[in-house]
């Protein structure tokens, strides 16, 4: 290790130790404090007595703390907080792997499948993750399963065997062994502790609940409270989704956003609404799933859709340093970049919506869904599932209206997705994704950038070719031509996607 590297690591340790000593909740989920004298790991805001620096190590993941022989603190519940924003800010192999692990890729295809999806050998992937995150892919996936299991044990009435399956464990025995190893308590003891905690607290827990009389057929219904990192402009992100809601597929009544979607092994319907307080915001998530094993991927996708893990305080501070943006940031603290529940759906919506009004895109997308999308049974609400790439490839030309060149592009993209020539998911880097898209005839930089911003959560995309963004910039006294706006916006890096949301909001009024 060079002297410069050693000095950087010492400065980072000192910064994190100060944050932990001041019990700064803004850092919860961004790193973990391991206390070797007690054998536990905590969130930075843990109210326990501040340990001596010599007894402390900091970790990016719970898995790394587990690998160091530490167990989760029973007092501060370090895994009941928003997740780390690093996996969107970073775009390297480790970050891409973490996005896929959160989406359940290891449970579906194992470490070899995860490595193949990322384009590396399992050995190389394991070496990189161990070096960057302090744990290999199996340990990272195990920590993810343990966290999901703890939330469901503490806050639901689901049978233990169902929780084991929902969390992604291969057997009840593996579930029991992992919970004991991580939390030093059996699943039943964790459940009892959760019941005691709820009975002494007037505030609902920050994870999930399942009512005793919840309908179990058709599908399994679960109610979750998902923590968001404050400040959180929940009304803004729901409003963005609501204006663009596709008839039959999704609705927004000003309070609850509802939709149907496909998950890895089945379908689900979900209803999302704001909960909590400005200082401790949550999103209420009511979901009914065909397969309980899809619960963890659903939670991951809802968190990405609503950008719940964004480091809002850091983003606001950086953007407010520009006097032209400061009033917008003050008016809308904690603005979010809406994400995606389905990368393919997001791409088709972008292709259909480019160069036409939101209302016109709404009409065309509704017609496409009604004509080609599958419908859920009446007892599941009769929702329409947005058409798959294969369905659009087969029937898109009969339904789509508009310029022939645009229809050709949409069908060509559908055929490439259906045939496996084009693949979109959170395991891509922004550079790879945009290169794949712009290599296809009819897809330009705006579409590629918009899809990267929403599918990957890329924080640093400024769509200067977007007319609405340029008009919003003009309202804030910023340059309204693409090149000057891009030059001015360079100072907003690495948060230009969030600056763009402020410009859109400025035009909306």
C-alpha positions, -999 to 999 in steps of 0.1 A, spaced: 0 0 0 14 34 -10 17 63 14 -10 82 -5 -34 52 -3 -27 49 34 -35 86 39 -67 83 20 -79 53 40 -70 71 73 -90 101 62 -120 80 52 -118 62 86 -117 95 104 -147 108 85 -167 77 92 -157 77 129 -168 113 132 -202 105 116 -206 75 140 -196 95 170 -222 121 162 -248 94 156 -255 110 122 -285 91 107 -277 105 72 -251 78 70 -273 49 80 -271 22 53 -241 39 36 -216 20 58 -216 -3 88 -197 0 121 -181 -32 133 -173 -32 170 -148 -60 177 -148 -56 214 -185 -65 216 -187 -87 184 -216 -67 169 -221 -44 139 -243 -13 140 -257 15 119 -238 48 123 -266 63 144 -267 35 170 -274 51 204 -249 28 222 -218 42 238 -192 53 212 -166 26 210 -128 33 210 -114 38 175 -90 9 180 -119 -15 184 -138 -3 152 -138 -13 116 -161 0 89 -177 -21 62 -197 -14 31 -219 -45 34 -234 -66 62 -219 -96 45 -184 -82 52 -193 -78 88 -206 -114 89 -173 -126 74 -155 -108 102 -175 -128 127 -198 -100 138 -235 -102 144 -262 -76 140 -269 -52 168 -303 -60 185 -307 -24 196 -303 -4 164 -313 -31 138 -287 -20 112 -304 -38 83 -338 -20 89 -326 12 71 -325 24 35 -299 6 14 -266 21 2 -268 46 -26 -233 35 -38 -247 8 -61 -263 34 -84 -235 61 -80 -208 35 -88 -210 17 -122 -181 -7 -117 -182 -45 -116 -189 -46 -78 -218 -22 -81 -233 -40 -110 -230 -73 -91 -247 -58 -61 -276 -46 -82 -281 -81 -96 -277 -98 -62 -304 -75 -47 -327 -85 -76 -322 -122 -66 -299 -133 -95 -279 -157 -72 -310 -174 -61 -322 -178 -97 -290 -188 -114 -263 -193 -88 -228 -177 -88 -219 -191 -122 -251 -175 -137 -243 -142 -120 -207 -142 -133 -218 -151 -168 -244 -123 -167 -216 -98 -158 -192 -113 -184 -166 -127 -160 -155 -160 -146 -168 -169 -111 -133 -168 -98 -126 -133 -110 -159 -120 -98 -153 -135 -63 -119 -120 -62 -131 -85 -71 -161 -86 -47 -138 -98 -19 -114 -70 -25 -140 -42 -30 -167 -53 -6 -151 -76 19 -172 -107 9 -178 -129 -21 -211 -133 -40 -224 -162 -19 -218 -143 13 -234 -112 -2 -265 -131 -13 -266 -149 21 -267 -115 39 -295 -104 16 -315 -135 24 -308 -130 61 -320 -94 60 -352 -103 42 -359 -132 66 -354 -109 97 -378 -83 83 -405 -109 77 -399 -127 110 -401 -96 130 -430 -80 112 -452 -106 96 -474 -135 106 -462 -157 77 -453 -193 86 -416 -199 91 -414 -222 61 -430 -195 39 -405 -170 52 -376 -193 43 -389 -197 8 -397 -159 4 -362 -150 15 -346 -173 -10 -333 -201 11 -331 -235 -4 -343 -253 27 -357 -246 62 -326 -260 77 -304 -235 58 -328 -207 69 -325 -217 105 -287 -220 105 -282 -187 87 -305 -167 110 -288 -182 141 -253 -174 127 -261 -138 118 -284 -128 146 -275 -152 174 -312 -160 178 -334 -187 164 -362 -176 139 -388 -181 167 -368 -159 191 -365 -132 165 -403 -133 159 -410 -131 197 -386 -102 200 -403 -84 172 -437 -89 188 -424 -74 221 -409 -44 202 -442 -37 184 -462 -39 216 -440 -12 233 -438 11 203 -466 34 190 -448 37 157 -451 8 132 -419 -10 125 -400 -1 93 -403 -33 75 -435 -54 69 -468 -66 83 -492 -93 72 -527 -92 86 -539 -124 101 -570 -123 78 -551 -113 46 -564 -133 16 -540 -160 7 -557 -170 -25 -553 -162 -53 -517 -153 -45 -501 -143 -12 -508 -108 0 -482 -89 21 -480 -54 34 -446 -37 38 -433 -4 50 -402 4 31 -378 31 46 -367 60 24 -336 82 30 -347 117 41 -355 142 27 -378 124 3 -400 141 -24 -424 112 -25 -453 133 -38 -431 144 -67 -420 109 -78 -456 96 -75 -468 125 -95 -443 118 -122 -455 81 -124 -492 91 -122 -491 115 -151 -476 87 -172 -498 59 -160 -509 35 -188 -546 27 -187 -552 -8 -175 -516 -14 -164 -514 13 -137 -534 40 -119 -527 69 -96 -555 86 -77 -534 113 -60 -527 91 -30 -521 55 -41 -501 43 -71 -512 8 -83 -500 -15 -111 -496 -51 -123 -462 -64 -132 -442 -95 -141 -416 -109 -117 -390 -137 -123 -414 -166 -115 -449 -151 -116 -470 -119 -116 -479 -94 -89 -501 -65 -82 -488 -37 -60 -502 -6 -44 -478 21 -32 -485 51 -10 -466 75 13 -462 68 50 -441 79 79 -429 115 86 -407 140 68 -378 130 91 -385 93 88 -403 87 55 -416 53 44 -436 39 15 -464 16 22 -463 -13 -2 -494 -37 -5 -485 -66 -28 -502 -98 -40 -478 -123 -56 -483 -155 -75 -450 -168 -60 -437 -158 -26 -401 -163 -39 -406 -131 -59 -410 -110 -28 -373 -100 -25 -371 -90 -62 -403 -70 -58 -389 -51 -29 -357 -44 -48 -376 -31 -78 -400 -9 -58 -370 7 -41 -354 13 -75 -387 27 -89 -390 53 -62 -352 59 -57 -356 53 -20 -319 49 -14 -306 81 -29 -283 102 -8 -307 131 -9 -288 153 16 -256 152 -4 -274 157 -37 -293 187 -24 -261 203 -10 -242 199 -42 -270 213 -65 -278 241 -41 -243 254 -45 -254 267 -79 -273 300 -72 -296 293 -102 -307 259 -88 -307 268 -51 -343 281 -51 -355 250 -68 -337 227 -44 -351 247 -14 -386 244 -28 -383 206 -35 -358 190 -11 -351 153 -17 -361 152 -54 -359 117 -69 -352 102 -103 -380 77 -110 -367 43 -118 -381 12 -135 -399 -20 -126 -392 -35 -160 -362 -24 -182 -379 -36 -214 -411 -17 -206 -392 14 -199 -374 12 -232 -407 8 -252 -423 37 -233 -393 59 -242 -394 49 -278 -431 55 -281 -430 87 -261 -402 105 -278 -411 136 -298 -448 135 -289 -467 148 -259 -472 129 -227 -509 128 -234 -503 113 -269 -479 88 -255 -504 79 -228 -530 71 -255 -507 51 -277 -493 30 -248 -528 23 -235 -539 11 -270 -508 -11 -272 -514 -26 -237 -551 -33 -244 -544 -50 -277 -514 -71 -268 -510 -74 -230 -521 -104 -210 -549 -98 -184 -550 -110 -148 -581 -128 -136 -610 -107 -123 -603 -119 -88 -569 -103 -91 -584 -70 -103 -585 -77 -140 -552 -57 -145 -534 -57 -178 -497 -67 -179 -476 -45 -202 -468 -64 -234 -436 -84 -235 -410 -78 -263 -422 -110 -280 -458 -98 -280 -448 -64 -294 -426 -81 -320 -455 -103 -331 -483 -78 -331 -468 -43 -328 -472 -33 -365 -510 -40 -363 -515 -17 -333 -489 11 -334 -496 43 -352 -473 71 -364 -443 74 -387 -432 42 -404 -396 47 -393 -406 49 -356 -427 17 -359 -399 -1 -376 -375 9 -348 -400 -3 -321 -406 -37 -337 -369 -41 -345 -360 -35 -308 -388 -59 -298 -374 -86 -320 -338 -80 -307 -350 -83 -271 -372 -113 -278 -343 -131 -296 -317 -123 -270 -296 -100 -292 -303 -71 -269 -305 -75 -232 -314 -48 -206 -311 -52 -169 -295 -36 -138 -263 -57 -144 -253 -34 -173 -230 -4 -169 -243 29 -182 -217 29 -209 -225 -6 -221 -263 0 -220 -261 33 -240 -237 18 -265 -260 -12 -271 -290 11 -277 -274 38 -299 -259 10 -321 -295 2 -331 -310 21 -360 -335 46 -348 -323 50 -312 -305 82 -304 -287 97 -274 -319 110 -257 -335 76 -255 -303 58 -244 -296 84 -217 -332 84 -205 -332 45 -203 -299 45 -184 -312 71 -160 -344 52 -152 -333 15 -155 -298 18 -139 -305 48 -117 -276 65 -133 -272 98 -114 -252 118 -139 -273 120 -171 -284 155 -183 -307 153 -213 -299 186 -229 -316 177 -261 -350 174 -242 -371 205 -250 -389 204 -217 -356 204 -198 -343 234 -219 -376 253 -213 -373 245 -175 -337 258 -176 -349 290 -191 -374 295 -164 -346 293 -138 -324 317 -157 -301 290 -171 -290 286 -207 -318 272 -229 -296 259 -257 -281 224 -255 -244 231 -257 -244 261 -232 -267 241 -208 -243 211 -210 -214 234 -202 -231 250 -173 -244 217 -160 -209 202 -159 -206 217 -124 -236 196 -113 -217 163 -117 -222 136 -105 -258 146 -99 -269 159 -133 -299 134 -135 -313 151 -103 -306 185 -117 -326 175 -148 -355 165 -126 -355 200 -111 -355 215 -146 -385 193 -156 -402 204 -124 -396 240 -131 -414 238 -164 -443 219 -148 -448 247 -125 
